[in-house]
Amino acid sequence: MTRWVFILALALWAGAIARDGLDRWVDATVLPPLQVAVSTELRDRNGHLLRAYTVADGRWRLPVTVEEVDPTYLQMLIRYEDKRFDHHNGVDPLAMTRAIGQALWNGKVVSGGSTLTMQVARLLEDGSTGRWSGKLRQIRVALALERHLNKDEILALYLNRAPFGGNIEGVRAASYAYFDRPPRRLTPAQAALLVALPQSPETRRPDRAPDTATAARDMVLQRLHSDGLLDDATVTAAMRDPVRPTRHILPAFAPHLADRAVTERPDSNRHDLTLHLPLQVALERLAADAVAGRSDGVQIAMIVADHQNGHMLASVGSAAYSADAGGGFIDLTQAVRSPGSTLKPLIYGLGFDRGLIHPETLIADRATDFDGYAPQNFDGLYRGELRVRTALQHSLNIPAVAITQALGPHHLLAGLRHAGADPQVPGGAPGLAVALGGVGVTLEDLVRLYAAIGNGGTAVDLRWYDDATPGFAPRSVINRAAAWHIADILLDAPRPPNVQGTGIAFKTGTSYGHRDAWALGFDGRHVVGVWMGRPDGTPVPGAFGGDLAAPVLFDAFARIKPQVDQISPPPHETLMLPTAQLPRHLQQFGAAEVATNTPRIAFPPDGAVLEDGLLTLKVRDGRAPYVWLANGQPVARTHRTQVDIDAPGVGFSSLTVIDADGQSARAQVTLR
């Protein structure tokens, strides 16, 4: 049993008398690899662990630095395992002499005399501790390590490689697995248990042998008390703390977004995201509560972002990340769905931006046939003439389609794309049905749109990496005044029954067949999006955005902060007038006019600011055929009163129409 002790003593003695030979022997040491595969992990904006993945062999090995570990644990570890760690060169002669003497006196090994550096050497090579050859190798590697690394680097190797039972390696993984907390927040009782575990990680596992783990922990506490590191009160309280026979699942928050991030940057072991862990946890619980007890298979997805800087603060892909009939593994923030009425704020915003309407403009809500397309309001009723403000607040369909016709549906899609969305159009050619949800978008697309409105009409580069290169330069979706008008209108939108919350501009939507229930909203800083429905896209009878998703939206805002951020006051250029004082063309939308023999350009109006791309031209009165000129060049000849042309290019343009009698009309527009 003591053979290795005598040989070791002989080796040390020989080394002492042959210093040069020892130096050459140590310097010739080939060190084992110091790097090892570590778990890929994702942290929130404050460095808190969101989610981690095991390494290829199935082990949890979370990287940790000395600074990330509780100082009391480090003191306990060094005092218990290697009290002269800061002073020896890898081998502690006093500890080794003690071990040799105890072995000679007892006829067996009582204490090993290993330093922390020697233990690191064994961990790096996964070597034996019982055979003299293995011990000698550890001594050699330990001496070499001390010549290549400083003490903190050696300690960090131990903290990352020490075994703690099962597939857990390193103090950080152990702290999460056994105590569900990071290692910087250990109690004395927890720290003592983690000191004791690596000596016999399988027999002392608290989840399998809590009594053995308790005895080992208490032994550490008593030794440190005898050494004067811990006082009576600390030891007494620590020994009363029960060792619980549990093993926690390591954090797995924002799992869907984590999967996306790892896919996007597969070579990174650490991903620092913009998410806020407390908010993420709160919204995951809210999502689970929102669908709990339902028997109709409804799922949920939510996103919260800061619309001033584009940082995503929380992302919930489903109510539970699990393989079940509820589609838990599907990231429903990315599912392409019909948006229902949630595009109406963009429709009205574009109308404000281009001088077609004002919140106080009167608009007709009556049965209308739009060249074969005859939509109805959701309740089948018509309200006659009313203000644009009221039409949007009550989400009426006819006015929204009428404005879309005046804009041109392709301009609505252009607005979506400028916000950063990627709308999917069935058949590829947009029609007026896009106004009421006849287009495919994702929850993330809609959050981008509402973020732009909340951000004064400027698109927001929604992202979850703070260091990510912006996806696009800031660009205008609608002007500041138009964005403020939309916010002002939606602030007073009717709340669902029993829903509290002021200062939040919001819009709900329900897709055709009750397949999707939506709620989008923003305050002066944050934007929130909620989708609810079935993962397979089948109808949910009786599901409405206002009843199903809106209450969750307001609950989400309540979890962001106690008070909402106020929406900014109107910009100086905002036109704040009652209907009667508006310019004549803004007093009533689409009012019938007395026909004359002179042609007039109905769209675009003079002075309009339009998006570059396909341009819709409309003429009233005059006599067909009509010839259209752009900057003096013929671009179209038609017998119809409406025609689409390719826009002449960014900047100022002059549009002219000439009828069959040679009479003309002109409009100056700006293309951007």
Disulfide bonds with the S-S distance in Angstrom:
none
